[in-house]
């Protein structure tokens, strides 16, 4: 059996394939738990989170610049949807 090792910059030690698989599977499990929590969340709480993000963006001075190409994409998708 050949033991392959990989170096990930976020770790000081070398990791073998089993460690990497375990690491990835663990994060997939975390992702599933987060999805379940989001599905269980009330619409009111969703809106509160969205509003908090929007407020944060405004406070930071972030602005959404209008992109003419974006509207073109929306119109193209609408045309495709109508023709389907």
C-alpha positions in Angstrom: 0.0 0.0 0.0 1.3 3.4 -1.0 0.8 6.1 1.6 0.3 9.5 -0.1 0.6 12.6 1.9 -0.4 16.1 1.0 0.5 19.4 2.5 -2.3 21.9 3.1 -1.1 25.4 3.9 -3.6 25.8 6.7 -2.0 22.9 8.6 1.5 22.5 9.9 1.6 18.7 9.6 1.2 16.5 6.5 -2.2 14.9 6.1 -2.8 11.5 4.6 -5.7 10.7 2.3 -7.8 9.3 5.2 -7.4 12.6 7.1 -8.4 14.6 4.1 -11.5 12.5 3.6 -12.5 12.8 7.2 -11.9 16.5 7.1 -14.2 16.9 4.0 -16.9 14.5 5.3 -16.9 16.5 8.6 -17.5 19.8 6.7 -20.2 18.2 4.6 -22.0 17.1 7.9 -21.6 20.7 9.2 -23.1 22.0 5.9 -26.1 19.6 6.2 -26.8 20.8 9.8 -26.7 24.4 8.6 -29.1 23.6 5.8 -31.5 22.0 8.3 -31.3 25.1 10.6 -32.1 27.4 7.7 -35.1 25.3 6.6 -36.4 25.4 10.2 -35.9 29.2 10.5 -39.1 31.3 10.4 -39.5 33.8 7.5 -39.4 36.6 10.0 -36.0 35.6 11.2 -34.8 35.3 7.6 -35.9 38.8 6.9 -34.2 40.1 10.0 -30.9 38.5 8.8 -31.3 39.9 5.3 -32.0 43.4 6.8 -29.0 43.1 9.1 -26.8 42.3 6.1 -28.2 45.2 4.0 -27.7 47.6 7.0 -24.1 46.4 7.4 -23.5 47.0 3.6 -24.9 50.5 3.8 -22.9 51.3 7.0 -19.7 50.1 5.2 -20.5 52.3 2.2 -20.9 49.4 -0.1 -23.0 50.2 -3.2 -24.4 48.0 -5.9 -23.4 49.5 -9.2 -25.9 49.1 -12.0 -24.6 46.8 -14.6 -26.2 47.1 -18.1 -25.1 43.5 -18.9 -27.1 42.2 -15.9 -30.4 43.4 -17.3 -29.5 41.8 -20.6 -29.1 38.5 -18.9 -32.4 38.8 -17.1 -34.2 39.6 -20.3 -32.5 36.7 -22.1 -33.6 34.3 -19.4 -37.2 35.7 -19.5 -37.2 35.1 -23.3 -36.0 31.5 -22.9 -38.6 30.9 -20.2 -41.4 32.2 -22.4 -40.3 30.0 -25.3 -40.1 26.8 -23.2 
